[in-house]
């Protein structure tokens, strides 16, 4: 964990999103926005959400 002064600060916009994330984004869009590799294995989840297996 980094010191607070070193952390990126995200702004939250009601009904829009937070930082680079927007409501309704696909898992691929989220991975691109967060600059991470998309998860490889879906493990399912309630309410139509997509949970991914823990990696690392």
PDBQT receptor file of N, H, CA, C and O in Angstrom, charges set to zero:
ATOM      1  N   UNK A   1       0.855  -1.180   0.000  1.00  0.00    +0.000 N 
ATOM      2  CA  UNK A   1       0.000   0.000   0.000  1.00  0.00    +0.000 C 
ATOM      3  C   UNK A   1       0.891   1.230   0.000  1.00  0.00    +0.000 C 
ATOM      4  O   UNK A   1       1.934   1.256   0.654  1.00  0.00    +0.000 OA
ATOM      5  N   UNK A   2       0.476   2.233  -0.729  1.00  0.00    +0.000 N 
ATOM      6  H   UNK A   2      -0.371   2.212  -1.260  1.00  0.00    +0.000 HD
ATOM      7  CA  UNK A   2       1.273   3.445  -0.817  1.00  0.00    +0.000 C 
ATOM      8  C   UNK A   2       0.730   4.512   0.118  1.00  0.00    +0.000 C 
ATOM      9  O   UNK A   2      -0.408   4.442   0.583  1.00  0.00    +0.000 OA
ATOM     10  N   UNK A   3       1.563   5.487   0.377  1.00  0.00    +0.000 N 
ATOM     11  H   UNK A   3       2.487   5.543  -0.001  1.00  0.00    +0.000 HD
ATOM     12  CA  UNK A   3       1.135   6.611   1.211  1.00  0.00    +0.000 C 
ATOM     13  C   UNK A   3       0.018   7.367   0.509  1.00  0.00    +0.000 C 
ATOM     14  O   UNK A   3      -0.042   7.378  -0.721  1.00  0.00    +0.000 OA
ATOM     15  N   UNK A   4      -0.857   7.993   1.265  1.00  0.00    +0.000 N 
ATOM     16  H   UNK A   4      -0.808   7.985   2.264  1.00  0.00    +0.000 HD
ATOM     17  CA  UNK A   4      -1.996   8.713   0.688  1.00  0.00    +0.000 C 
ATOM     18  C   UNK A   4      -1.579   9.736  -0.358  1.00  0.00    +0.000 C 
ATOM     19  O   UNK A   4      -2.285   9.922  -1.349  1.00  0.00    +0.000 OA
ATOM     20  N   UNK A   5      -0.452  10.401  -0.159  1.00  0.00    +0.000 N 
ATOM     21  H   UNK A   5       0.122  10.250   0.646  1.00  0.00    +0.000 HD
ATOM     22  CA  UNK A   5      -0.029  11.414  -1.123  1.00  0.00    +0.000 C 
ATOM     23  C   UNK A   5       0.386  10.800  -2.453  1.00  0.00    +0.000 C 
ATOM     24  O   UNK A   5       0.427  11.500  -3.465  1.00  0.00    +0.000 OA
ATOM     25  N   UNK A   6       0.695   9.499  -2.472  1.00  0.00    +0.000 N 
ATOM     26  H   UNK A   6       0.661   8.930  -1.650  1.00  0.00    +0.000 HD
ATOM     27  CA  UNK A   6       1.130   8.818  -3.683  1.00  0.00    +0.000 C 
ATOM     28  C   UNK A   6      -0.008   8.103  -4.404  1.00  0.00    +0.000 C 
ATOM     29  O   UNK A   6       0.163   7.667  -5.542  1.00  0.00    +0.000 OA
ATOM     30  N   UNK A   7      -1.159   7.977  -3.764  1.00  0.00    +0.000 N 
ATOM     31  H   UNK A   7      -1.299   8.332  -2.839  1.00  0.00    +0.000 HD
ATOM     32  CA  UNK A   7      -2.276   7.242  -4.349  1.00  0.00    +0.000 C 
ATOM     33  C   UNK A   7      -3.015   8.074  -5.375  1.00  0.00    +0.000 C 
ATOM     34  O   UNK A   7      -3.187   9.282  -5.211  1.00  0.00    +0.000 OA
ATOM     35  N   UNK A   8      -3.453   7.408  -6.446  1.00  0.00    +0.000 N 
ATOM     36  H   UNK A   8      -3.313   6.426  -6.579  1.00  0.00    +0.000 HD
ATOM     37  CA  UNK A   8      -4.285   8.073  -7.447  1.00  0.00    +0.000 C 
ATOM     38  C   UNK A   8      -5.651   8.331  -6.821  1.00  0.00    +0.000 C 
ATOM     39  O   UNK A   8      -6.192   7.463  -6.137  1.00  0.00    +0.000 OA
ATOM     40  N   UNK A   9      -6.207   9.505  -7.047  1.00  0.00    +0.000 N 
ATOM     41  H   UNK A   9      -5.767  10.211  -7.603  1.00  0.00    +0.000 HD
ATOM     42  CA  UNK A   9      -7.514   9.849  -6.494  1.00  0.00    +0.000 C 
ATOM     43  C   UNK A   9      -8.545   9.795  -7.609  1.00  0.00    +0.000 C 
ATOM     44  O   UNK A   9      -8.368  10.400  -8.666  1.00  0.00    +0.000 OA
ATOM     45  N   UNK A  10      -9.613   9.071  -7.363  1.00  0.00    +0.000 N 
ATOM     46  H   UNK A  10      -9.757   8.579  -6.504  1.00  0.00    +0.000 HD
ATOM     47  CA  UNK A  10     -10.701   8.946  -8.327  1.00  0.00    +0.000 C 
ATOM     48  C   UNK A  10     -11.865   9.808  -7.877  1.00  0.00    +0.000 C 
ATOM     49  O   UNK A  10     -12.178   9.879  -6.688  1.00  0.00    +0.000 OA
ATOM     50  N   UNK A  11     -12.500  10.459  -8.831  1.00  0.00    +0.000 N 
ATOM     51  H   UNK A  11     -12.246  10.402  -9.796  1.00  0.00    +0.000 HD
ATOM     52  CA  UNK A  11     -13.724  11.187  -8.528  1.00  0.00    +0.000 C 
ATOM     53  C   UNK A  11     -14.906  10.291  -8.821  1.00  0.00    +0.000 C 
ATOM     54  O   UNK A  11     -14.911   9.553  -9.807  1.00  0.00    +0.000 OA
ATOM     55  N   UNK A  12     -15.908  10.357  -7.960  1.00  0.00    +0.000 N 
ATOM     56  H   UNK A  12     -15.904  10.956  -7.159  1.00  0.00    +0.000 HD
ATOM     57  CA  UNK A  12     -17.130   9.587  -8.118  1.00  0.00    +0.000 C 
ATOM     58  C   UNK A  12     -18.203  10.518  -8.645  1.00  0.00    +0.000 C 
ATOM     59  O   UNK A  12     -18.422  11.602  -8.105  1.00  0.00    +0.000 OA
ATOM     60  N   UNK A  13     -18.864  10.089  -9.697  1.00  0.00    +0.000 N 
ATOM     61  H   UNK A  13     -18.686   9.209 -10.136  1.00  0.00    +0.000 HD
ATOM     62  CA  UNK A  13     -19.960  10.857 -10.267  1.00  0.00    +0.000 C 
ATOM     63  C   UNK A  13     -21.221  10.004 -10.150  1.00  0.00    +0.000 C 
ATOM     64  O   UNK A  13     -21.305   8.948 -10.777  1.00  0.00    +0.000 OA
ATOM     65  N   UNK A  14     -22.201  10.442  -9.360  1.00  0.00    +0.000 N 
ATOM     66  H   UNK A  14     -22.132  11.300  -8.850  1.00  0.00    +0.000 HD
ATOM     67  CA  UNK A  14     -23.413   9.652  -9.189  1.00  0.00    +0.000 C 
ATOM     68  C   UNK A  14     -24.042   9.275 -10.523  1.00  0.00    +0.000 C 
ATOM     69  O   UNK A  14     -24.139  10.097 -11.434  1.00  0.00    +0.000 OA
ATOM     70  N   UNK A  15     -24.461   8.035 -10.623  1.00  0.00    +0.000 N 
ATOM     71  H   UNK A  15     -24.381   7.367  -9.884  1.00  0.00    +0.000 HD
ATOM     72  CA  UNK A  15     -25.134   7.470 -11.793  1.00  0.00    +0.000 C 
ATOM     73  C   UNK A  15     -24.258   7.440 -13.042  1.00  0.00    +0.000 C 
ATOM     74  O   UNK A  15     -24.763   7.196 -14.138  1.00  0.00    +0.000 OA
ATOM     75  N   UNK A  16     -22.951   7.685 -12.898  1.00  0.00    +0.000 N 
ATOM     76  H   UNK A  16     -22.541   7.883 -12.008  1.00  0.00    +0.000 HD
ATOM     77  CA  UNK A  16     -22.033   7.646 -14.035  1.00  0.00    +0.000 C 
ATOM     78  C   UNK A  16     -20.919   6.638 -13.781  1.00  0.00    +0.000 C 
ATOM     79  O   UNK A  16     -20.745   5.695 -14.553  1.00  0.00    +0.000 OA
ATOM     80  N   UNK A  17     -20.160   6.835 -12.694  1.00  0.00    +0.000 N 
ATOM     81  H   UNK A  17     -20.301   7.601 -12.067  1.00  0.00    +0.000 HD
ATOM     82  CA  UNK A  17     -19.065   5.925 -12.399  1.00  0.00    +0.000 C 
ATOM     83  C   UNK A  17     -18.070   6.524 -11.424  1.00  0.00    +0.000 C 
ATOM     84  O   UNK A  17     -18.349   7.524 -10.763  1.00  0.00    +0.000 OA
ATOM     85  N   UNK A  18     -16.912   5.901 -11.345  1.00  0.00    +0.000 N 
ATOM     86  H   UNK A  18     -16.685   5.089 -11.882  1.00  0.00    +0.000 HD
ATOM     87  CA  UNK A  18     -15.844   6.354 -10.458  1.00  0.00    +0.000 C 
ATOM     88  C   UNK A  18     -14.519   6.229 -11.188  1.00  0.00    +0.000 C 
ATOM     89  O   UNK A  18     -14.206   5.183 -11.757  1.00  0.00    +0.000 OA
ATOM     90  N   UNK A  19     -13.740   7.313 -11.165  1.00  0.00    +0.000 N 
ATOM     91  H   UNK A  19     -13.994   8.162 -10.702  1.00  0.00    +0.000 HD
ATOM     92  CA  UNK A  19     -12.462   7.305 -11.861  1.00  0.00    +0.000 C 
ATOM     93  C   UNK A  19     -12.667   6.931 -13.318  1.00  0.00    +0.000 C 
ATOM     94  O   UNK A  19     -13.543   7.482 -13.984  1.00  0.00    +0.000 OA
ATOM     95  N   UNK A  20     -11.859   5.988 -13.822  1.00  0.00    +0.000 N 
ATOM     96  H   UNK A  20     -11.148   5.540 -13.280  1.00  0.00    +0.000 HD
ATOM     97  CA  UNK A  20     -11.981   5.586 -15.221  1.00  0.00    +0.000 C 
ATOM     98  C   UNK A  20     -13.113   4.583 -15.461  1.00  0.00    +0.000 C 
ATOM     99  O   UNK A  20     -13.363   4.199 -16.604  1.00  0.00    +0.000 OA
ATOM    100  N   UNK A  21     -13.797   4.158 -14.400  1.00  0.00    +0.000 N 
ATOM    101  H   UNK A  21     -13.594   4.470 -13.472  1.00  0.00    +0.000 HD
ATOM    102  CA  UNK A  21     -14.839   3.136 -14.510  1.00  0.00    +0.000 C 
ATOM    103  C   UNK A  21     -16.209   3.772 -14.696  1.00  0.00    +0.000 C 
ATOM    104  O   UNK A  21     -16.533   4.773 -14.058  1.00  0.00    +0.000 OA
ATOM    105  N   UNK A  22     -17.005   3.181 -15.576  1.00  0.00    +0.000 N 
ATOM    106  H   UNK A  22     -16.742   2.368 -16.095  1.00  0.00    +0.000 HD
ATOM    107  CA  UNK A  22     -18.356   3.658 -15.836  1.00  0.00    +0.000 C 
ATOM    108  C   UNK A  22     -19.322   2.509 -15.671  1.00  0.00    +0.000 C 
ATOM    109  O   UNK A  22     -19.007   1.373 -16.025  1.00  0.00    +0.000 OA
ATOM    110  N   UNK A  23     -20.499   2.792 -15.134  1.00  0.00    +0.000 N 
ATOM    111  H   UNK A  23     -20.755   3.714 -14.846  1.00  0.00    +0.000 HD
ATOM    112  CA  UNK A  23     -21.517   1.758 -15.008  1.00  0.00    +0.000 C 
ATOM    113  C   UNK A  23     -21.840   1.187 -16.381  1.00  0.00    +0.000 C 
ATOM    114  O   UNK A  23     -21.935   1.930 -17.358  1.00  0.00    +0.000 OA
ATOM    115  N   UNK A  24     -22.009  -0.123 -16.459  1.00  0.00    +0.000 N 
ATOM    116  H   UNK A  24     -21.932  -0.727 -15.666  1.00  0.00    +0.000 HD
ATOM    117  CA  UNK A  24     -22.358  -0.780 -17.709  1.00  0.00    +0.000 C 
ATOM    118  C   UNK A  24     -21.170  -1.209 -18.554  1.00  0.00    +0.000 C 
ATOM    119  O   UNK A  24     -21.354  -1.762 -19.639  1.00  0.00    +0.000 OA
ATOM    120  N   UNK A  25     -19.955  -0.966 -18.077  1.00  0.00    +0.000 N 
ATOM    121  H   UNK A  25     -19.806  -0.517 -17.195  1.00  0.00    +0.000 HD
ATOM    122  CA  UNK A  25     -18.778  -1.386 -18.838  1.00  0.00    +0.000 C 
ATOM    123  C   UNK A  25     -18.679  -2.907 -18.866  1.00  0.00    +0.000 C 
ATOM    124  O   UNK A  25     -19.081  -3.582 -17.918  1.00  0.00    +0.000 OA
ATOM    125  N   UNK A  26     -18.149  -3.429 -19.942  1.00  0.00    +0.000 N 
ATOM    126  H   UNK A  26     -17.822  -2.880 -20.711  1.00  0.00    +0.000 HD
ATOM    127  CA  UNK A  26     -17.900  -4.872 -20.028  1.00  0.00    +0.000 C 
ATOM    128  C   UNK A  26     -16.639  -5.203 -19.210  1.00  0.00    +0.000 C 
ATOM    129  O   UNK A  26     -15.838  -4.312 -18.929  1.00  0.00    +0.000 OA
ATOM    130  N   UNK A  27     -16.459  -6.472 -18.830  1.00  0.00    +0.000 N 
ATOM    131  H   UNK A  27     -17.110  -7.196 -19.058  1.00  0.00    +0.000 HD
ATOM    132  CA  UNK A  27     -15.235  -6.856 -18.120  1.00  0.00    +0.000 C 
ATOM    133  C   UNK A  27     -13.975  -6.489 -18.912  1.00  0.00    +0.000 C 
ATOM    134  O   UNK A  27     -12.965  -6.113 -18.317  1.00  0.00    +0.000 OA
ATOM    135  N   UNK A  28     -14.020  -6.591 -20.212  1.00  0.00    +0.000 N 
ATOM    136  H   UNK A  28     -14.840  -6.897 -20.696  1.00  0.00    +0.000 HD
ATOM    137  CA  UNK A  28     -12.863  -6.231 -21.037  1.00  0.00    +0.000 C 
ATOM    138  C   UNK A  28     -12.593  -4.738 -20.952  1.00  0.00    +0.000 C 
ATOM    139  O   UNK A  28     -11.440  -4.323 -20.832  1.00  0.00    +0.000 OA
ATOM    140  N   UNK A  29     -13.654  -3.918 -21.012  1.00  0.00    +0.000 N 
ATOM    141  H   UNK A  29     -14.591  -4.255 -21.109  1.00  0.00    +0.000 HD
ATOM    142  CA  UNK A  29     -13.487  -2.468 -20.896  1.00  0.00    +0.000 C 
ATOM    143  C   UNK A  29     -12.909  -2.081 -19.537  1.00  0.00    +0.000 C 
ATOM    144  O   UNK A  29     -12.076  -1.179 -19.449  1.00  0.00    +0.000 OA
ATOM    145  N   UNK A  30     -13.346  -2.758 -18.482  1.00  0.00    +0.000 N 
ATOM    146  H   UNK A  30     -14.023  -3.490 -18.553  1.00  0.00    +0.000 HD
ATOM    147  CA  UNK A  30     -12.817  -2.502 -17.133  1.00  0.00    +0.000 C 
ATOM    148  C   UNK A  30     -11.333  -2.834 -17.085  1.00  0.00    +0.000 C 
ATOM    149  O   UNK A  30     -10.540  -2.055 -16.557  1.00  0.00    +0.000 OA
ATOM    150  N   UNK A  31     -10.950  -3.985 -17.634  1.00  0.00    +0.000 N 
ATOM    151  H   UNK A  31     -11.594  -4.618 -18.063  1.00  0.00    +0.000 HD
ATOM    152  CA  UNK A  31      -9.542  -4.380 -17.640  1.00  0.00    +0.000 C 
ATOM    153  C   UNK A  31      -8.698  -3.344 -18.379  1.00  0.00    +0.000 C 
ATOM    154  O   UNK A  31      -7.606  -3.000 -17.925  1.00  0.00    +0.000 OA
ATOM    155  N   UNK A  32      -9.187  -2.846 -19.506  1.00  0.00    +0.000 N 
ATOM    156  H   UNK A  32     -10.074  -3.125 -19.875  1.00  0.00    +0.000 HD
ATOM    157  CA  UNK A  32      -8.457  -1.833 -20.267  1.00  0.00    +0.000 C 
ATOM    158  C   UNK A  32      -8.353  -0.543 -19.445  1.00  0.00    +0.000 C 
ATOM    159  O   UNK A  32      -7.280   0.056 -19.367  1.00  0.00    +0.000 OA
ATOM    160  N   UNK A  33      -9.459  -0.115 -18.835  1.00  0.00    +0.000 N 
ATOM    161  H   UNK A  33     -10.330  -0.602 -18.898  1.00  0.00    +0.000 HD
ATOM    162  CA  UNK A  33      -9.462   1.122 -18.049  1.00  0.00    +0.000 C 
ATOM    163  C   UNK A  33      -8.497   1.040 -16.868  1.00  0.00    +0.000 C 
ATOM    164  O   UNK A  33      -7.874   2.034 -16.496  1.00  0.00    +0.000 OA
ATOM    165  N   UNK A  34      -8.378  -0.160 -16.279  1.00  0.00    +0.000 N 
ATOM    166  H   UNK A  34      -8.884  -0.968 -16.581  1.00  0.00    +0.000 HD
ATOM    167  CA  UNK A  34      -7.490  -0.342 -15.129  1.00  0.00    +0.000 C 
ATOM    168  C   UNK A  34      -6.085  -0.771 -15.535  1.00  0.00    +0.000 C 
ATOM    169  O   UNK A  34      -5.215  -0.966 -14.686  1.00  0.00    +0.000 OA
ATOM    170  N   UNK A  35      -5.873  -0.916 -16.840  1.00  0.00    +0.000 N 
ATOM    171  H   UNK A  35      -6.580  -0.758 -17.530  1.00  0.00    +0.000 HD
ATOM    172  CA  UNK A  35      -4.577  -1.303 -17.397  1.00  0.00    +0.000 C 
ATOM    173  C   UNK A  35      -4.087  -2.629 -16.815  1.00  0.00    +0.000 C 
ATOM    174  O   UNK A  35      -2.934  -2.757 -16.401  1.00  0.00    +0.000 OA
ATOM    175  N   UNK A  36      -4.996  -3.619 -16.794  1.00  0.00    +0.000 N 
ATOM    176  H   UNK A  36      -5.932  -3.515 -17.131  1.00  0.00    +0.000 HD
ATOM    177  CA  UNK A  36      -4.653  -4.967 -16.341  1.00  0.00    +0.000 C 
ATOM    178  C   UNK A  36      -5.048  -5.964 -17.414  1.00  0.00    +0.000 C 
ATOM    179  O   UNK A  36      -5.851  -5.661 -18.295  1.00  0.00    +0.000 OA
ATOM    180  N   UNK A  37      -4.475  -7.155 -17.330  1.00  0.00    +0.000 N 
ATOM    181  H   UNK A  37      -3.822  -7.401 -16.614  1.00  0.00    +0.000 HD
ATOM    182  CA  UNK A  37      -4.851  -8.218 -18.249  1.00  0.00    +0.000 C 
ATOM    183  C   UNK A  37      -6.211  -8.741 -17.824  1.00  0.00    +0.000 C 
ATOM    184  O   UNK A  37      -6.447  -8.951 -16.634  1.00  0.00    +0.000 OA
ATOM    185  N   UNK A  38      -7.094  -8.953 -18.763  1.00  0.00    +0.000 N 
ATOM    186  H   UNK A  38      -6.901  -8.783 -19.729  1.00  0.00    +0.000 HD
ATOM    187  CA  UNK A  38      -8.421  -9.485 -18.449  1.00  0.00    +0.000 C 
ATOM    188  C   UNK A  38      -8.296 -10.853 -17.785  1.00  0.00    +0.000 C 
ATOM    189  O   UNK A  38      -7.458 -11.657 -18.194  1.00  0.00    +0.000 OA
ATOM    190  N   UNK A  39      -9.107 -11.133 -16.774  1.00  0.00    +0.000 N 
ATOM    191  H   UNK A  39      -9.788 -10.480 -16.442  1.00  0.00    +0.000 HD
ATOM    192  CA  UNK A  39      -9.082 -12.450 -16.126  1.00  0.00    +0.000 C 
ATOM    193  C   UNK A  39      -9.355 -13.558 -17.132  1.00  0.00    +0.000 C 
ATOM    194  O   UNK A  39     -10.085 -13.351 -18.101  1.00  0.00    +0.000 OA
ATOM    195  N   UNK A  40      -8.778 -14.721 -16.912  1.00  0.00    +0.000 N 
ATOM    196  H   UNK A  40      -8.185 -14.889 -16.125  1.00  0.00    +0.000 HD
ATOM    197  CA  UNK A  40      -8.894 -15.837 -17.837  1.00  0.00    +0.000 C 
ATOM    198  C   UNK A  40     -10.034 -16.792 -17.511  1.00  0.00    +0.000 C 
ATOM    199  O   UNK A  40     -10.559 -17.448 -18.411  1.00  0.00    +0.000 OA
ATOM    200  N   UNK A  41     -10.429 -16.886 -16.242  1.00  0.00    +0.000 N 
ATOM    201  H   UNK A  41     -10.003 -16.353 -15.511  1.00  0.00    +0.000 HD
ATOM    202  CA  UNK A  41     -11.405 -17.904 -15.845  1.00  0.00    +0.000 C 
ATOM    203  C   UNK A  41     -12.596 -17.277 -15.123  1.00  0.00    +0.000 C 
ATOM    204  O   UNK A  41     -12.432 -16.680 -14.059  1.00  0.00    +0.000 OA
ATOM    205  N   UNK A  42     -13.783 -17.407 -15.690  1.00  0.00    +0.000 N 
ATOM    206  H   UNK A  42     -13.916 -17.892 -16.555  1.00  0.00    +0.000 HD
ATOM    207  CA  UNK A  42     -14.986 -16.954 -15.016  1.00  0.00    +0.000 C 
ATOM    208  C   UNK A  42     -15.461 -18.059 -14.085  1.00  0.00    +0.000 C 
ATOM    209  O   UNK A  42     -15.440 -19.236 -14.444  1.00  0.00    +0.000 OA
ATOM    210  N   UNK A  43     -15.888 -17.676 -12.892  1.00  0.00    +0.000 N 
ATOM    211  H   UNK A  43     -15.905 -16.719 -12.600  1.00  0.00    +0.000 HD
ATOM    212  CA  UNK A  43     -16.401 -18.667 -11.948  1.00  0.00    +0.000 C 
ATOM    213  C   UNK A  43     -17.873 -18.448 -11.622  1.00  0.00    +0.000 C 
ATOM    214  O   UNK A  43     -18.433 -19.157 -10.786  1.00  0.00    +0.000 OA
ATOM    215  N   UNK A  44     -18.506 -17.473 -12.274  1.00  0.00    +0.000 N 
ATOM    216  H   UNK A  44     -18.051 -16.897 -12.954  1.00  0.00    +0.000 HD
ATOM    217  CA  UNK A  44     -19.938 -17.244 -12.066  1.00  0.00    +0.000 C 
ATOM    218  C   UNK A  44     -20.229 -16.384 -10.854  1.00  0.00    +0.000 C 
ATOM    219  O   UNK A  44     -19.318 -15.997 -10.122  1.00  0.00    +0.000 OA
ATOM    220  N   UNK A  45     -21.499 -16.088 -10.645  1.00  0.00    +0.000 N 
ATOM    221  H   UNK A  45     -22.239 -16.402 -11.239  1.00  0.00    +0.000 HD
ATOM    222  CA  UNK A  45     -21.902 -15.273  -9.511  1.00  0.00    +0.000 C 
ATOM    223  C   UNK A  45     -23.388 -15.003  -9.565  1.00  0.00    +0.000 C 
ATOM    224  O   UNK A  45     -24.016 -15.162 -10.612  1.00  0.00    +0.000 OA
ATOM    225  N   UNK A  46     -23.958 -14.592  -8.435  1.00  0.00    +0.000 N 
ATOM    226  H   UNK A  46     -23.448 -14.463  -7.584  1.00  0.00    +0.000 HD
ATOM    227  CA  UNK A  46     -25.392 -14.312  -8.398  1.00  0.00    +0.000 C 
ATOM    228  C   UNK A  46     -25.725 -13.013  -9.133  1.00  0.00    +0.000 C 
ATOM    229  O   UNK A  46     -24.841 -12.193  -9.381  1.00  0.00    +0.000 OA
ATOM    230  N   UNK A  47     -26.986 -12.829  -9.477  1.00  0.00    +0.000 N 
ATOM    231  H   UNK A  47     -27.705 -13.495  -9.276  1.00  0.00    +0.000 HD
ATOM    232  CA  UNK A  47     -27.514 -11.592 -10.041  1.00  0.00    +0.000 C 
ATOM    233  C   UNK A  47     -26.898 -11.218 -11.389  1.00  0.00    +0.000 C 
ATOM    234  O   UNK A  47     -26.907 -10.045 -11.760  1.00  0.00    +0.000 OA
ATOM    235  N   UNK A  48     -26.372 -12.175 -12.116  1.00  0.00    +0.000 N 
ATOM    236  H   UNK A  48     -26.364 -13.129 -11.815  1.00  0.00    +0.000 HD
ATOM    237  CA  UNK A  48     -25.805 -11.904 -13.429  1.00  0.00    +0.000 C 
ATOM    238  C   UNK A  48     -24.459 -11.233 -13.403  1.00  0.00    +0.000 C 
ATOM    239  O   UNK A  48     -23.943 -10.852 -14.454  1.00  0.00    +0.000 OA
ATOM    240  N   UNK A  49     -23.864 -11.075 -12.219  1.00  0.00    +0.000 N 
ATOM    241  H   UNK A  49     -24.283 -11.385 -11.365  1.00  0.00    +0.000 HD
ATOM    242  CA  UNK A  49     -22.542 -10.468 -12.159  1.00  0.00    +0.000 C 
ATOM    243  C   UNK A  49     -21.497 -11.488 -12.596  1.00  0.00    +0.000 C 
ATOM    244  O   UNK A  49     -21.768 -12.689 -12.632  1.00  0.00    +0.000 OA
ATOM    245  N   UNK A  50     -20.326 -11.016 -12.921  1.00  0.00    +0.000 N 
ATOM    246  H   UNK A  50     -20.106 -10.041 -12.892  1.00  0.00    +0.000 HD
ATOM    247  CA  UNK A  50     -19.265 -11.906 -13.326  1.00  0.00    +0.000 C 
ATOM    248  C   UNK A  50     -18.145 -11.841 -12.306  1.00  0.00    +0.000 C 
ATOM    249  O   UNK A  50     -17.496 -10.806 -12.150  1.00  0.00    +0.000 OA
ATOM    250  N   UNK A  51     -17.920 -12.937 -11.617  1.00  0.00    +0.000 N 
ATOM    251  H   UNK A  51     -18.447 -13.777 -11.743  1.00  0.00    +0.000 HD
ATOM    252  CA  UNK A  51     -16.807 -13.036 -10.676  1.00  0.00    +0.000 C 
ATOM    253  C   UNK A  51     -15.696 -13.821 -11.349  1.00  0.00    +0.000 C 
ATOM    254  O   UNK A  51     -15.962 -14.711 -12.157  1.00  0.00    +0.000 OA
ATOM    255  N   UNK A  52     -14.479 -13.504 -11.027  1.00  0.00    +0.000 N 
ATOM    256  H   UNK A  52     -14.263 -12.781 -10.371  1.00  0.00    +0.000 HD
ATOM    257  CA  UNK A  52     -13.344 -14.178 -11.627  1.00  0.00    +0.000 C 
ATOM    258  C   UNK A  52     -12.504 -14.837 -10.552  1.00  0.00    +0.000 C 
ATOM    259  O   UNK A  52     -12.421 -14.357  -9.421  1.00  0.00    +0.000 OA
ATOM    260  N   UNK A  53     -11.876 -15.961 -10.930  1.00  0.00    +0.000 N 
ATOM    261  H   UNK A  53     -11.944 -16.351 -11.848  1.00  0.00    +0.000 HD
ATOM    262  CA  UNK A  53     -11.050 -16.711  -9.996  1.00  0.00    +0.000 C 
ATOM    263  C   UNK A  53      -9.899 -15.844  -9.507  1.00  0.00    +0.000 C 
ATOM    264  O   UNK A  53      -9.384 -15.005 -10.246  1.00  0.00    +0.000 OA
ATOM    265  N   UNK A  54      -9.501 -16.051  -8.262  1.00  0.00    +0.000 N 
ATOM    266  H   UNK A  54      -9.920 -16.732  -7.661  1.00  0.00    +0.000 HD
ATOM    267  CA  UNK A  54      -8.348 -15.348  -7.702  1.00  0.00    +0.000 C 
ATOM    268  C   UNK A  54      -7.111 -15.761  -8.473  1.00  0.00    +0.000 C 
ATOM    269  O   UNK A  54      -6.940 -16.939  -8.788  1.00  0.00    +0.000 OA
ATOM    270  N   UNK A  55      -6.248 -14.807  -8.781  1.00  0.00    +0.000 N 
ATOM    271  H   UNK A  55      -6.387 -13.851  -8.525  1.00  0.00    +0.000 HD
ATOM    272  CA  UNK A  55      -5.002 -15.127  -9.477  1.00  0.00    +0.000 C 
ATOM    273  C   UNK A  55      -3.845 -14.656  -8.614  1.00  0.00    +0.000 C 
ATOM    274  O   UNK A  55      -3.974 -13.751  -7.790  1.00  0.00    +0.000 OA
ATOM    275  N   UNK A  56      -2.719 -15.301  -8.835  1.00  0.00    +0.000 N 
ATOM    276  H   UNK A  56      -2.615 -16.036  -9.505  1.00  0.00    +0.000 HD
ATOM    277  CA  UNK A  56      -1.510 -14.861  -8.157  1.00  0.00    +0.000 C 
ATOM    278  C   UNK A  56      -1.286 -15.581  -6.933  1.00  0.00    +0.000 C 
ATOM    279  O   UNK A  56      -0.301 -15.328  -6.238  1.00  0.00    +0.000 OA
TER     280      UNK A  56
